[in-house]
Amino acid sequence: MKLSCILVGLSLFWAVPVFAQVSDPQVQALVEALRLAAPQTGTPNDGLYSDWQIKPENIPRWSRLCIGEEMKPTEFEKNLTKAREVLGCVMGDVLKEEYPKSQNNEAIAIRRAAAWWMTGDPNQYNQGQTATYTQKVLQLYQQQRR
């Protein structure tokens, strides 16, 4: 009886799909690549915040979810350590979602995550201006990983 339970348990274990593990260094490299790829508008009050050029409405929600503290955009912009922590949390989740959707292809997963960052739609990773941007993020990501 016990052996049959173990065998059933093992067969259930093997039936669970295996997803690629996303490491902290991968997430941090992606966060840095997004920072480096951020558009430099040259306009001090362009309505975007921090080195990552983030829309202000995202900052309180993301910071509340990730660090349990709702930050104002100006606070976020001034605190690089917390900004990296929040963005690592957000982009770590995005990258974990995009790995299986890319058949565990790291380059495609990075580009899909970058497309999500830019447009909100990871499926846009290979279309128009988004493709150019996601390719740039991938190159910067690969430089960070070396």
Secondary structure, DSSP 8 states (H G I E B T S, - for coil): -HHHHHHHHHHHHHHS-------HHHHHHHHHHHHHHS---S-TTSS-BTTTTB-TTHHHHHHHHHHS----HHHHHH-HHHHHHHHHHHHHHHHHHHHHHTTT-HHHHHHHHHHHHHHS-GGGTTSHHHHHHHHHHHHHHHHHH-
